Amino acid sequence: MCKKILSIASIICTISCSSTQEKRNKAAYIEEFKMVYFKACLQNSFDNEAIKQLNHIDRSGMTEPILGTDVYPMIDSLAKTTAAKVYKRSDENGEIAEGSEGKHVYSECLAAYRSKWLDSIANAAYKKQNRIWKEYLRRSQ
């Protein structure tokens, strides 16, 4: 009886721990996805060497590539879409309020970074990558 309780407790602990670890992995993946997006958004919007240098020396995010190589071109494409919005920013009448002319890079990139739109894309990318990881692990055993 005692052995059954211990084995059941062990199984529950294993499931709980792996579930907690998977939540951490997902959170790290999504945060890294969004950080890479934000840096790409700034770089595509400003398009100058200073931003490229700042992005290069900034150590925000993961030190190891966790996203997978196929994700980076997609993120860059999304960032270019946001950068294009920066240039089209104006009010309904096509006029810009005095003092607000020019590019609104930070507000556009930050709004996208915080958006449900980017969260849903990052979640979908995580699910796809997670399926690949699990399949790889299954085949390697």
Residue, then its C-alpha position, 0 to 999 in steps of 0.5 A: m500500500c505504501k509503495k503504491i502511494l509513493s509511486i503515485a506521488s512520484i508520478i504526480c510530482t514528475i507530471s507537475c515538475s515537467s508541466t512547470q518546466e514546460k511553462r517556463n520554457k514557453a514563457a522564455y520562448i515567447e519573451e525571446f521571440k518578442m525581444v528579437y521582434f522589438k530589436a528588428c522593429l527598431q532596426n528596420s524602422f531607423d535603418n542606420e548603423a547606430i541601431k545595429q550597433l546598439n542591438h549588437i551590444d545589448r544583452s537583453g534576451m537569451t544568450e543561446p538561440i532558442l527560437g530555431t533558425d526558421v523563425y528569424p526570417m519570419i520575425d524580420s518580416l513582421a518587423k518590416t510590416t510594423a516599420a512600414k506602418v511607421y511611415k504611414r502614420s497619420d490621422e483620418n484626414g491625412e493631416i498630421a497634428e502640429g508637433s507630431e510629424g515624423k516617425h513614431v518608431y518607439s510607440e509603434c514598436l512598443a505597441a506591437y511588442r505588447s499586442k495580442w497580435l504578437d503574442s498569438i504569433a509567438n504562441a503559434a511559433y512555440k507550439k510548432q517548435n515544441r512539436i518538432w522538439k518532442e518529435y526529435l526527442r521521441r525519435s532519438q530514444 
